[in-house]
Amino acid sequence: MKEENKELKTTPVQDDPNQWHAGPMAFVALVVAILFFSGIMVKFPDMKWLSAFDFTTLVGKFGAIQASGKATTFVGSGGIGARGGFLFALSLIPSVMFALGMIEVLDHYGAIKAAQRCLTPFLKPLLGIPGLTGLALITDLQSTDAGAVLTKGLYDDNLITKKDLVIMGAWQYSGAGMIGNYFMIGSALFPQLTCTLIIPFALIFIFKFVGAIYVRFMLKIFYKGDFQNE
């Protein structure tokens, strides 16, 4: 029985045009998913109300707790060991659960099928992964945790192979949470930039693909024996 399960796990679901048929509603759901997870909705200062439809805005953040005149979150500061790790993991649960819930709703309307149709012509030759992974990659641009959970879900559902999983991990790890980190953490360096903001942003995005392509090359040349059963 264990051998049968193992064999099933190493054989991914094949691309079937009928299986991944996407109607007009599916493409509408895909556009909604991209807008919702990409962070675009908060980039319009004249239309602040659009941020009410943004994933990061809706997830929100924990407020500060005053302790001995020093502000900190409920996780605290200076903690070590398993307790600190557990509280940090606990703080990720709301955003991950919310992301999974939204993906289930969007998938019901065919967003993943539309992603398969639209992104396979680009992702297959570039990274060697199916287009249905596109939604997980898009989500990673805004939330590393939600992107990782969606990627794991694709693997657990036998929709991608272990090789696909490694390549996706390389893409996500490089410049993880690119949009949020660039515009929040990187904003401290914006006054020192000698070029427009879009150039470093575009370079980060391009090198995500460079890193993933390099990993794909290494797997194909030096580690191909590890994926012979896929």
Biotite code that builds the C-alpha atoms (Angstrom):
import biotite.structure as struc

atoms = struc.array([
    struc.Atom([0.000, 0.000, 0.000], chain_id="A", res_id=1, res_name="MET", atom_name="CA", element="C"),
    struc.Atom([2.833, 2.385, 0.879], chain_id="A", res_id=2, res_name="LYS", atom_name="CA", element="C"),
    struc.Atom([4.568, 1.623, -2.416], chain_id="A", res_id=3, res_name="GLU", atom_name="CA", element="C"),
    struc.Atom([1.374, 2.474, -4.334], chain_id="A", res_id=4, res_name="GLU", atom_name="CA", element="C"),
    struc.Atom([1.064, 5.809, -2.545], chain_id="A", res_id=5, res_name="ASN", atom_name="CA", element="C"),
    struc.Atom([4.689, 6.591, -3.247], chain_id="A", res_id=6, res_name="LYS", atom_name="CA", element="C"),
    struc.Atom([4.253, 5.826, -6.933], chain_id="A", res_id=7, res_name="GLU", atom_name="CA", element="C"),
    struc.Atom([1.172, 8.036, -7.076], chain_id="A", res_id=8, res_name="LEU", atom_name="CA", element="C"),
    struc.Atom([3.072, 10.881, -5.457], chain_id="A", res_id=9, res_name="LYS", atom_name="CA", element="C"),
    struc.Atom([5.864, 10.872, -8.003], chain_id="A", res_id=10, res_name="THR", atom_name="CA", element="C"),
    struc.Atom([3.457, 10.996, -10.964], chain_id="A", res_id=11, res_name="THR", atom_name="CA", element="C"),
    struc.Atom([1.934, 14.442, -11.359], chain_id="A", res_id=12, res_name="PRO", atom_name="CA", element="C"),
    struc.Atom([-1.379, 15.210, -12.977], chain_id="A", res_id=13, res_name="VAL", atom_name="CA", element="C"),
    struc.Atom([-0.756, 15.782, -16.679], chain_id="A", res_id=14, res_name="GLN", atom_name="CA", element="C"),
    struc.Atom([-1.910, 18.893, -18.557], chain_id="A", res_id=15, res_name="ASP", atom_name="CA", element="C"),
    struc.Atom([-5.267, 18.074, -20.121], chain_id="A", res_id=16, res_name="ASP", atom_name="CA", element="C"),
    struc.Atom([-6.935, 20.800, -22.231], chain_id="A", res_id=17, res_name="PRO", atom_name="CA", element="C"),
    struc.Atom([-10.393, 19.584, -21.235], chain_id="A", res_id=18, res_name="ASN", atom_name="CA", element="C"),
    struc.Atom([-9.486, 19.376, -17.557], chain_id="A", res_id=19, res_name="GLN", atom_name="CA", element="C"),
    struc.Atom([-8.184, 22.951, -17.578], chain_id="A", res_id=20, res_name="TRP", atom_name="CA", element="C"),
    struc.Atom([-10.959, 24.478, -19.712], chain_id="A", res_id=21, res_name="HIS", atom_name="CA", element="C"),
    struc.Atom([-11.515, 28.065, -18.526], chain_id="A", res_id=22, res_name="ALA", atom_name="CA", element="C"),
    struc.Atom([-14.593, 30.140, -19.317], chain_id="A", res_id=23, res_name="GLY", atom_name="CA", element="C"),
    struc.Atom([-14.986, 33.932, -19.091], chain_id="A", res_id=24, res_name="PRO", atom_name="CA", element="C"),
    struc.Atom([-15.747, 33.797, -15.355], chain_id="A", res_id=25, res_name="MET", atom_name="CA", element="C"),
    struc.Atom([-12.453, 31.980, -14.744], chain_id="A", res_id=26, res_name="ALA", atom_name="CA", element="C"),
    struc.Atom([-10.455, 34.802, -16.316], chain_id="A", res_id=27, res_name="PHE", atom_name="CA", element="C"),
    struc.Atom([-12.401, 37.387, -14.304], chain_id="A", res_id=28, res_name="VAL", atom_name="CA", element="C"),
    struc.Atom([-11.539, 35.413, -11.148], chain_id="A", res_id=29, res_name="ALA", atom_name="CA", element="C"),
    struc.Atom([-7.867, 35.348, -12.171], chain_id="A", res_id=30, res_name="LEU", atom_name="CA", element="C"),
    struc.Atom([-7.794, 39.130, -12.655], chain_id="A", res_id=31, res_name="VAL", atom_name="CA", element="C"),
    struc.Atom([-9.424, 39.581, -9.238], chain_id="A", res_id=32, res_name="VAL", atom_name="CA", element="C"),
    struc.Atom([-6.828, 37.260, -7.691], chain_id="A", res_id=33, res_name="ALA", atom_name="CA", element="C"),
    struc.Atom([-3.935, 39.185, -9.251], chain_id="A", res_id=34, res_name="ILE", atom_name="CA", element="C"),
    struc.Atom([-5.306, 42.537, -8.101], chain_id="A", res_id=35, res_name="LEU", atom_name="CA", element="C"),
    struc.Atom([-6.081, 41.203, -4.638], chain_id="A", res_id=36, res_name="PHE", atom_name="CA", element="C"),
    struc.Atom([-2.709, 39.587, -3.923], chain_id="A", res_id=37, res_name="PHE", atom_name="CA", element="C"),
    struc.Atom([-0.334, 41.792, -5.922], chain_id="A", res_id=38, res_name="SER", atom_name="CA", element="C"),
    struc.Atom([-0.635, 44.950, -3.810], chain_id="A", res_id=39, res_name="GLY", atom_name="CA", element="C"),
    struc.Atom([-1.568, 47.099, -6.804], chain_id="A", res_id=40, res_name="ILE", atom_name="CA", element="C"),
    struc.Atom([-4.724, 48.312, -5.083], chain_id="A", res_id=41, res_name="MET", atom_name="CA", element="C"),
    struc.Atom([-2.783, 50.410, -2.560], chain_id="A", res_id=42, res_name="VAL", atom_name="CA", element="C"),
    struc.Atom([-0.735, 52.243, -5.200], chain_id="A", res_id=43, res_name="LYS", atom_name="CA", element="C"),
    struc.Atom([-3.425, 54.795, -6.054], chain_id="A", res_id=44, res_name="PHE", atom_name="CA", element="C"),
    struc.Atom([-3.150, 57.701, -3.546], chain_id="A", res_id=45, res_name="PRO", atom_name="CA", element="C"),
    struc.Atom([-6.173, 59.451, -5.081], chain_id="A", res_id=46, res_name="ASP", atom_name="CA", element="C"),
    struc.Atom([-8.364, 56.366, -4.575], chain_id="A", res_id=47, res_name="MET", atom_name="CA", element="C"),
    struc.Atom([-7.591, 55.205, -1.048], chain_id="A", res_id=48, res_name="LYS", atom_name="CA", element="C"),
    struc.Atom([-10.812, 53.206, -0.949], chain_id="A", res_id=49, res_name="TRP", atom_name="CA", element="C"),
    struc.Atom([-9.284, 50.639, -3.317], chain_id="A", res_id=50, res_name="LEU", atom_name="CA", element="C"),
    struc.Atom([-6.997, 49.480, -0.496], chain_id="A", res_id=51, res_name="SER", atom_name="CA", element="C"),
    struc.Atom([-10.091, 47.919, 1.112], chain_id="A", res_id=52, res_name="ALA", atom_name="CA", element="C"),
    struc.Atom([-9.778, 45.224, -1.570], chain_id="A", res_id=53, res_name="PHE", atom_name="CA", element="C"),
    struc.Atom([-6.070, 44.534, -0.950], chain_id="A", res_id=54, res_name="ASP", atom_name="CA", element="C"),
    struc.Atom([-4.872, 41.389, 0.817], chain_id="A", res_id=55, res_name="PHE", atom_name="CA", element="C"),
    struc.Atom([-2.282, 43.077, 3.032], chain_id="A", res_id=56, res_name="THR", atom_name="CA", element="C"),
    struc.Atom([-4.675, 45.838, 4.072], chain_id="A", res_id=57, res_name="THR", atom_name="CA", element="C"),
    struc.Atom([-7.400, 43.385, 5.008], chain_id="A", res_id=58, res_name="LEU", atom_name="CA", element="C"),
    struc.Atom([-5.009, 41.164, 6.970], chain_id="A", res_id=59, res_name="VAL", atom_name="CA", element="C"),
    struc.Atom([-3.832, 44.235, 8.898], chain_id="A", res_id=60, res_name="GLY", atom_name="CA", element="C"),
    struc.Atom([-1.219, 44.142, 11.620], chain_id="A", res_id=61, res_name="LYS", atom_name="CA", element="C"),
    struc.Atom([-0.973, 43.885, 15.389], chain_id="A", res_id=62, res_name="PHE", atom_name="CA", element="C"),
    struc.Atom([-0.948, 47.101, 17.363], chain_id="A", res_id=63, res_name="GLY", atom_name="CA", element="C"),
    struc.Atom([1.834, 48.149, 19.757], chain_id="A", res_id=64, res_name="ALA", atom_name="CA", element="C"),
    struc.Atom([1.760, 47.338, 23.459], chain_id="A", res_id=65, res_name="ILE", atom_name="CA", element="C"),
    struc.Atom([3.436, 49.784, 25.826], chain_id="A", res_id=66, res_name="GLN", atom_name="CA", element="C"),
    struc.Atom([5.719, 48.010, 28.280], chain_id="A", res_id=67, res_name="ALA", atom_name="CA", element="C"),
    struc.Atom([8.094, 50.037, 30.466], chain_id="A", res_id=68, res_name="SER", atom_name="CA", element="C"),
    struc.Atom([7.859, 52.929, 28.013], chain_id="A", res_id=69, res_name="GLY", atom_name="CA", element="C"),
    struc.Atom([8.819, 50.744, 25.069], chain_id="A", res_id=70, res_name="LYS", atom_name="CA", element="C"),
    struc.Atom([6.343, 49.788, 22.337], chain_id="A", res_id=71, res_name="ALA", atom_name="CA", element="C"),
    struc.Atom([6.238, 46.197, 21.151], chain_id="A", res_id=72, res_name="THR", atom_name="CA", element="C"),
    struc.Atom([3.739, 43.710, 19.721], chain_id="A", res_id=73, res_name="THR", atom_name="CA", element="C"),
    struc.Atom([2.229, 40.821, 21.655], chain_id="A", res_id=74, res_name="PHE", atom_name="CA", element="C"),
    struc.Atom([5.197, 38.710, 20.505], chain_id="A", res_id=75, res_name="VAL", atom_name="CA", element="C"),
    struc.Atom([7.428, 40.952, 22.625], chain_id="A", res_id=76, res_name="GLY", atom_name="CA", element="C"),
    struc.Atom([11.099, 41.707, 22.093], chain_id="A", res_id=77, res_name="SER", atom_name="CA", element="C"),
    struc.Atom([14.240, 39.893, 23.137], chain_id="A", res_id=78, res_name="GLY", atom_name="CA", element="C"),
    struc.Atom([12.545, 36.529, 23.442], chain_id="A", res_id=79, res_name="GLY", atom_name="CA", element="C"),
    struc.Atom([14.460, 33.335, 22.681], chain_id="A", res_id=80, res_name="ILE", atom_name="CA", element="C"),
    struc.Atom([13.773, 29.635, 22.320], chain_id="A", res_id=81, res_name="GLY", atom_name="CA", element="C"),
    struc.Atom([10.668, 27.711, 21.368], chain_id="A", res_id=82, res_name="ALA", atom_name="CA", element="C"),
    struc.Atom([8.318, 30.211, 23.025], chain_id="A", res_id=83, res_name="ARG", atom_name="CA", element="C"),
    struc.Atom([9.389, 33.035, 20.725], chain_id="A", res_id=84, res_name="GLY", atom_name="CA", element="C"),
    struc.Atom([9.169, 30.794, 17.673], chain_id="A", res_id=85, res_name="GLY", atom_name="CA", element="C"),
    struc.Atom([5.696, 29.598, 18.630], chain_id="A", res_id=86, res_name="PHE", atom_name="CA", element="C"),
    struc.Atom([4.380, 33.143, 19.078], chain_id="A", res_id=87, res_name="LEU", atom_name="CA", element="C"),
    struc.Atom([5.877, 34.208, 15.754], chain_id="A", res_id=88, res_name="PHE", atom_name="CA", element="C"),
    struc.Atom([4.244, 31.229, 14.009], chain_id="A", res_id=89, res_name="ALA", atom_name="CA", element="C"),
    struc.Atom([0.965, 32.066, 15.727], chain_id="A", res_id=90, res_name="LEU", atom_name="CA", element="C"),
    struc.Atom([1.101, 35.580, 14.289], chain_id="A", res_id=91, res_name="SER", atom_name="CA", element="C"),
    struc.Atom([1.210, 34.118, 10.754], chain_id="A", res_id=92, res_name="LEU", atom_name="CA", element="C"),
    struc.Atom([-1.963, 32.058, 11.104], chain_id="A", res_id=93, res_name="ILE", atom_name="CA", element="C"),
    struc.Atom([-4.521, 34.812, 10.304], chain_id="A", res_id=94, res_name="PRO", atom_name="CA", element="C"),
    struc.Atom([-2.871, 35.841, 7.027], chain_id="A", res_id=95, res_name="SER", atom_name="CA", element="C"),
    struc.Atom([-2.304, 32.250, 5.868], chain_id="A", res_id=96, res_name="VAL", atom_name="CA", element="C"),
    struc.Atom([-5.854, 31.145, 6.710], chain_id="A", res_id=97, res_name="MET", atom_name="CA", element="C"),
    struc.Atom([-7.305, 34.220, 4.993], chain_id="A", res_id=98, res_name="PHE", atom_name="CA", element="C"),
    struc.Atom([-5.191, 33.618, 1.876], chain_id="A", res_id=99, res_name="ALA", atom_name="CA", element="C"),
    struc.Atom([-6.232, 29.962, 1.689], chain_id="A", res_id=100, res_name="LEU", atom_name="CA", element="C"),
    struc.Atom([-9.888, 30.905, 2.090], chain_id="A", res_id=101, res_name="GLY", atom_name="CA", element="C"),
    struc.Atom([-9.683, 33.450, -0.729], chain_id="A", res_id=102, res_name="MET", atom_name="CA", element="C"),
    struc.Atom([-7.877, 30.988, -2.987], chain_id="A", res_id=103, res_name="ILE", atom_name="CA", element="C"),
    struc.Atom([-10.609, 28.404, -2.408], chain_id="A", res_id=104, res_name="GLU", atom_name="CA", element="C"),
    struc.Atom([-13.263, 30.944, -3.412], chain_id="A", res_id=105, res_name="VAL", atom_name="CA", element="C"),
    struc.Atom([-11.320, 32.119, -6.470], chain_id="A", res_id=106, res_name="LEU", atom_name="CA", element="C"),
    struc.Atom([-10.510, 28.538, -7.471], chain_id="A", res_id=107, res_name="ASP", atom_name="CA", element="C"),
    struc.Atom([-14.229, 27.715, -7.318], chain_id="A", res_id=108, res_name="HIS", atom_name="CA", element="C"),
    struc.Atom([-14.736, 30.283, -10.065], chain_id="A", res_id=109, res_name="TYR", atom_name="CA", element="C"),
    struc.Atom([-11.829, 28.897, -12.105], chain_id="A", res_id=110, res_name="GLY", atom_name="CA", element="C"),
    struc.Atom([-8.927, 31.249, -11.333], chain_id="A", res_id=111, res_name="ALA", atom_name="CA", element="C"),
    struc.Atom([-6.347, 28.446, -11.252], chain_id="A", res_id=112, res_name="ILE", atom_name="CA", element="C"),
    struc.Atom([-7.656, 27.013, -14.532], chain_id="A", res_id=113, res_name="LYS", atom_name="CA", element="C"),
    struc.Atom([-7.321, 30.443, -16.136], chain_id="A", res_id=114, res_name="ALA", atom_name="CA", element="C"),
    struc.Atom([-3.794, 30.772, -14.728], chain_id="A", res_id=115, res_name="ALA", atom_name="CA", element="C"),
    struc.Atom([-2.942, 27.407, -16.273], chain_id="A", res_id=116, res_name="GLN", atom_name="CA", element="C"),
    struc.Atom([-4.194, 28.585, -19.662], chain_id="A", res_id=117, res_name="ARG", atom_name="CA", element="C"),
    struc.Atom([-2.498, 31.992, -19.573], chain_id="A", res_id=118, res_name="CYS", atom_name="CA", element="C"),
    struc.Atom([0.818, 31.281, -17.880], chain_id="A", res_id=119, res_name="LEU", atom_name="CA", element="C"),
    struc.Atom([1.856, 27.872, -19.222], chain_id="A", res_id=120, res_name="THR", atom_name="CA", element="C"),
    struc.Atom([3.184, 29.387, -22.520], chain_id="A", res_id=121, res_name="PRO", atom_name="CA", element="C"),
    struc.Atom([5.508, 31.583, -20.420], chain_id="A", res_id=122, res_name="PHE", atom_name="CA", element="C"),
    struc.Atom([6.384, 29.487, -17.365], chain_id="A", res_id=123, res_name="LEU", atom_name="CA", element="C"),
    struc.Atom([6.866, 26.194, -19.207], chain_id="A", res_id=124, res_name="LYS", atom_name="CA", element="C"),
    struc.Atom([9.720, 27.331, -21.499], chain_id="A", res_id=125, res_name="PRO", atom_name="CA", element="C"),
    struc.Atom([11.287, 29.649, -18.909], chain_id="A", res_id=126, res_name="LEU", atom_name="CA", element="C"),
    struc.Atom([11.108, 27.555, -15.740], chain_id="A", res_id=127, res_name="LEU", atom_name="CA", element="C"),
    struc.Atom([9.733, 24.226, -16.886], chain_id="A", res_id=128, res_name="GLY", atom_name="CA", element="C"),
    struc.Atom([6.759, 24.429, -14.516], chain_id="A", res_id=129, res_name="ILE", atom_name="CA", element="C"),
    struc.Atom([3.033, 24.368, -15.392], chain_id="A", res_id=130, res_name="PRO", atom_name="CA", element="C"),
    struc.Atom([0.996, 27.555, -15.557], chain_id="A", res_id=131, res_name="GLY", atom_name="CA", element="C"),
    struc.Atom([-1.232, 26.553, -12.642], chain_id="A", res_id=132, res_name="LEU", atom_name="CA", element="C"),
    struc.Atom([1.691, 27.509, -10.386], chain_id="A", res_id=133, res_name="THR", atom_name="CA", element="C"),
    struc.Atom([1.306, 31.127, -11.487], chain_id="A", res_id=134, res_name="GLY", atom_name="CA", element="C"),
    struc.Atom([-1.177, 32.033, -8.769], chain_id="A", res_id=135, res_name="LEU", atom_name="CA", element="C"),
    struc.Atom([1.178, 30.809, -6.052], chain_id="A", res_id=136, res_name="ALA", atom_name="CA", element="C"),
    struc.Atom([4.032, 32.801, -7.619], chain_id="A", res_id=137, res_name="LEU", atom_name="CA", element="C"),
    struc.Atom([1.896, 35.934, -7.842], chain_id="A", res_id=138, res_name="ILE", atom_name="CA", element="C"),
    struc.Atom([0.852, 35.540, -4.212], chain_id="A", res_id=139, res_name="THR", atom_name="CA", element="C"),
    struc.Atom([4.502, 35.256, -3.177], chain_id="A", res_id=140, res_name="ASP", atom_name="CA", element="C"),
    struc.Atom([5.159, 38.747, -4.531], chain_id="A", res_id=141, res_name="LEU", atom_name="CA", element="C"),
    struc.Atom([3.089, 40.120, -1.662], chain_id="A", res_id=142, res_name="GLN", atom_name="CA", element="C"),
    struc.Atom([3.084, 37.412, 1.021], chain_id="A", res_id=143, res_name="SER", atom_name="CA", element="C"),
    struc.Atom([5.852, 34.813, 1.356], chain_id="A", res_id=144, res_name="THR", atom_name="CA", element="C"),
    struc.Atom([3.833, 32.756, 3.838], chain_id="A", res_id=145, res_name="ASP", atom_name="CA", element="C"),
    struc.Atom([0.696, 32.551, 1.709], chain_id="A", res_id=146, res_name="ALA", atom_name="CA", element="C"),
    struc.Atom([2.779, 31.790, -1.397], chain_id="A", res_id=147, res_name="GLY", atom_name="CA", element="C"),
    struc.Atom([4.582, 28.962, 0.382], chain_id="A", res_id=148, res_name="ALA", atom_name="CA", element="C"),
    struc.Atom([1.332, 27.439, 1.642], chain_id="A", res_id=149, res_name="VAL", atom_name="CA", element="C"),
    struc.Atom([-0.229, 27.546, -1.822], chain_id="A", res_id=150, res_name="LEU", atom_name="CA", element="C"),
    struc.Atom([2.878, 25.906, -3.296], chain_id="A", res_id=151, res_name="THR", atom_name="CA", element="C"),
    struc.Atom([2.723, 23.133, -0.708], chain_id="A", res_id=152, res_name="LYS", atom_name="CA", element="C"),
    struc.Atom([-0.952, 22.661, -1.513], chain_id="A", res_id=153, res_name="GLY", atom_name="CA", element="C"),
    struc.Atom([-0.172, 22.146, -5.204], chain_id="A", res_id=154, res_name="LEU", atom_name="CA", element="C"),
    struc.Atom([2.406, 19.496, -4.310], chain_id="A", res_id=155, res_name="TYR", atom_name="CA", element="C"),
    struc.Atom([0.138, 17.773, -1.786], chain_id="A", res_id=156, res_name="ASP", atom_name="CA", element="C"),
    struc.Atom([-2.638, 17.638, -4.411], chain_id="A", res_id=157, res_name="ASP", atom_name="CA", element="C"),
    struc.Atom([-0.215, 15.968, -6.844], chain_id="A", res_id=158, res_name="ASN", atom_name="CA", element="C"),
    struc.Atom([-0.451, 18.845, -9.337], chain_id="A", res_id=159, res_name="LEU", atom_name="CA", element="C"),
    struc.Atom([3.303, 19.497, -9.466], chain_id="A", res_id=160, res_name="ILE", atom_name="CA", element="C"),
    struc.Atom([6.368, 17.298, -9.163], chain_id="A", res_id=161, res_name="THR", atom_name="CA", element="C"),
    struc.Atom([9.155, 17.508, -6.639], chain_id="A", res_id=162, res_name="LYS", atom_name="CA", element="C"),
    struc.Atom([11.332, 19.083, -9.313], chain_id="A", res_id=163, res_name="LYS", atom_name="CA", element="C"),
    struc.Atom([8.678, 21.763, -9.909], chain_id="A", res_id=164, res_name="ASP", atom_name="CA", element="C"),
    struc.Atom([8.585, 22.337, -6.163], chain_id="A", res_id=165, res_name="LEU", atom_name="CA", element="C"),
    struc.Atom([12.342, 22.973, -5.989], chain_id="A", res_id=166, res_name="VAL", atom_name="CA", element="C"),
    struc.Atom([12.243, 25.412, -8.917], chain_id="A", res_id=167, res_name="ILE", atom_name="CA", element="C"),
    struc.Atom([9.285, 27.270, -7.426], chain_id="A", res_id=168, res_name="MET", atom_name="CA", element="C"),
    struc.Atom([11.100, 27.448, -4.101], chain_id="A", res_id=169, res_name="GLY", atom_name="CA", element="C"),
    struc.Atom([14.101, 29.035, -5.817], chain_id="A", res_id=170, res_name="ALA", atom_name="CA", element="C"),
    struc.Atom([11.867, 31.626, -7.513], chain_id="A", res_id=171, res_name="TRP", atom_name="CA", element="C"),
    struc.Atom([10.070, 32.464, -4.281], chain_id="A", res_id=172, res_name="GLN", atom_name="CA", element="C"),
    struc.Atom([13.158, 32.562, -2.077], chain_id="A", res_id=173, res_name="TYR", atom_name="CA", element="C"),
    struc.Atom([14.856, 35.126, -4.307], chain_id="A", res_id=174, res_name="SER", atom_name="CA", element="C"),
    struc.Atom([13.364, 38.516, -3.452], chain_id="A", res_id=175, res_name="GLY", atom_name="CA", element="C"),
    struc.Atom([10.626, 36.974, -1.306], chain_id="A", res_id=176, res_name="ALA", atom_name="CA", element="C"),
    struc.Atom([7.684, 39.267, -0.635], chain_id="A", res_id=177, res_name="GLY", atom_name="CA", element="C"),
    struc.Atom([9.144, 41.593, -3.247], chain_id="A", res_id=178, res_name="MET", atom_name="CA", element="C"),
    struc.Atom([6.398, 44.231, -3.378], chain_id="A", res_id=179, res_name="ILE", atom_name="CA", element="C"),
    struc.Atom([5.942, 44.672, 0.353], chain_id="A", res_id=180, res_name="GLY", atom_name="CA", element="C"),
    struc.Atom([9.628, 44.551, 1.231], chain_id="A", res_id=181, res_name="ASN", atom_name="CA", element="C"),
    struc.Atom([10.665, 46.898, -1.578], chain_id="A", res_id=182, res_name="TYR", atom_name="CA", element="C"),
    struc.Atom([8.155, 49.625, -0.852], chain_id="A", res_id=183, res_name="PHE", atom_name="CA", element="C"),
    struc.Atom([8.271, 49.342, 2.952], chain_id="A", res_id=184, res_name="MET", atom_name="CA", element="C"),
    struc.Atom([11.812, 48.370, 3.961], chain_id="A", res_id=185, res_name="ILE", atom_name="CA", element="C"),
    struc.Atom([13.532, 49.614, 0.813], chain_id="A", res_id=186, res_name="GLY", atom_name="CA", element="C"),
    struc.Atom([11.793, 52.995, 1.036], chain_id="A", res_id=187, res_name="SER", atom_name="CA", element="C"),
    struc.Atom([14.520, 54.158, 3.446], chain_id="A", res_id=188, res_name="ALA", atom_name="CA", element="C"),
    struc.Atom([16.957, 54.166, 0.508], chain_id="A", res_id=189, res_name="LEU", atom_name="CA", element="C"),
    struc.Atom([14.663, 55.812, -2.050], chain_id="A", res_id=190, res_name="PHE", atom_name="CA", element="C"),
    struc.Atom([16.096, 59.340, -1.482], chain_id="A", res_id=191, res_name="PRO", atom_name="CA", element="C"),
    struc.Atom([19.594, 58.026, -2.331], chain_id="A", res_id=192, res_name="GLN", atom_name="CA", element="C"),
    struc.Atom([18.586, 56.362, -5.596], chain_id="A", res_id=193, res_name="LEU", atom_name="CA", element="C"),
    struc.Atom([20.046, 57.909, -8.747], chain_id="A", res_id=194, res_name="THR", atom_name="CA", element="C"),
    struc.Atom([17.481, 56.222, -10.997], chain_id="A", res_id=195, res_name="CYS", atom_name="CA", element="C"),
    struc.Atom([13.728, 55.820, -11.099], chain_id="A", res_id=196, res_name="THR", atom_name="CA", element="C"),
    struc.Atom([12.154, 53.491, -8.517], chain_id="A", res_id=197, res_name="LEU", atom_name="CA", element="C"),
    struc.Atom([10.960, 51.059, -11.148], chain_id="A", res_id=198, res_name="ILE", atom_name="CA", element="C"),
    struc.Atom([14.478, 50.073, -12.315], chain_id="A", res_id=199, res_name="ILE", atom_name="CA", element="C"),
    struc.Atom([15.649, 48.328, -9.091], chain_id="A", res_id=200, res_name="PRO", atom_name="CA", element="C"),
    struc.Atom([12.163, 46.861, -8.734], chain_id="A", res_id=201, res_name="PHE", atom_name="CA", element="C"),
    struc.Atom([12.302, 45.420, -12.258], chain_id="A", res_id=202, res_name="ALA", atom_name="CA", element="C"),
    struc.Atom([15.814, 44.046, -11.676], chain_id="A", res_id=203, res_name="LEU", atom_name="CA", element="C"),
    struc.Atom([14.682, 42.211, -8.545], chain_id="A", res_id=204, res_name="ILE", atom_name="CA", element="C"),
    struc.Atom([11.805, 40.674, -10.494], chain_id="A", res_id=205, res_name="PHE", atom_name="CA", element="C"),
    struc.Atom([14.052, 39.672, -13.412], chain_id="A", res_id=206, res_name="ILE", atom_name="CA", element="C"),
    struc.Atom([16.640, 38.056, -11.155], chain_id="A", res_id=207, res_name="PHE", atom_name="CA", element="C"),
    struc.Atom([13.936, 35.943, -9.536], chain_id="A", res_id=208, res_name="LYS", atom_name="CA", element="C"),
    struc.Atom([13.659, 34.263, -12.935], chain_id="A", res_id=209, res_name="PHE", atom_name="CA", element="C"),
    struc.Atom([17.446, 34.163, -13.363], chain_id="A", res_id=210, res_name="VAL", atom_name="CA", element="C"),
    struc.Atom([17.828, 32.319, -10.056], chain_id="A", res_id=211, res_name="GLY", atom_name="CA", element="C"),
    struc.Atom([15.038, 29.857, -10.837], chain_id="A", res_id=212, res_name="ALA", atom_name="CA", element="C"),
    struc.Atom([16.429, 29.170, -14.335], chain_id="A", res_id=213, res_name="ILE", atom_name="CA", element="C"),
    struc.Atom([19.863, 28.531, -12.819], chain_id="A", res_id=214, res_name="TYR", atom_name="CA", element="C"),
    struc.Atom([18.360, 26.046, -10.343], chain_id="A", res_id=215, res_name="VAL", atom_name="CA", element="C"),
    struc.Atom([16.453, 24.368, -13.183], chain_id="A", res_id=216, res_name="ARG", atom_name="CA", element="C"),
    struc.Atom([19.716, 24.035, -15.119], chain_id="A", res_id=217, res_name="PHE", atom_name="CA", element="C"),
    struc.Atom([21.500, 22.516, -12.101], chain_id="A", res_id=218, res_name="MET", atom_name="CA", element="C"),
    struc.Atom([18.688, 20.008, -11.533], chain_id="A", res_id=219, res_name="LEU", atom_name="CA", element="C"),
    struc.Atom([18.686, 19.010, -15.188], chain_id="A", res_id=220, res_name="LYS", atom_name="CA", element="C"),
    struc.Atom([22.456, 18.613, -15.549], chain_id="A", res_id=221, res_name="ILE", atom_name="CA", element="C"),
    struc.Atom([23.828, 17.561, -12.167], chain_id="A", res_id=222, res_name="PHE", atom_name="CA", element="C"),
    struc.Atom([20.849, 16.181, -10.255], chain_id="A", res_id=223, res_name="TYR", atom_name="CA", element="C"),
    struc.Atom([18.729, 14.637, -13.008], chain_id="A", res_id=224, res_name="LYS", atom_name="CA", element="C"),
    struc.Atom([19.129, 11.220, -11.406], chain_id="A", res_id=225, res_name="GLY", atom_name="CA", element="C"),
    struc.Atom([17.134, 12.377, -8.405], chain_id="A", res_id=226, res_name="ASP", atom_name="CA", element="C"),
    struc.Atom([14.037, 12.904, -10.568], chain_id="A", res_id=227, res_name="PHE", atom_name="CA", element="C"),
    struc.Atom([14.110, 9.883, -12.869], chain_id="A", res_id=228, res_name="GLN", atom_name="CA", element="C"),
    struc.Atom([10.776, 8.547, -11.555], chain_id="A", res_id=229, res_name="ASN", atom_name="CA", element="C"),
    struc.Atom([8.898, 11.787, -12.297], chain_id="A", res_id=230, res_name="GLU", atom_name="CA", element="C"),
])
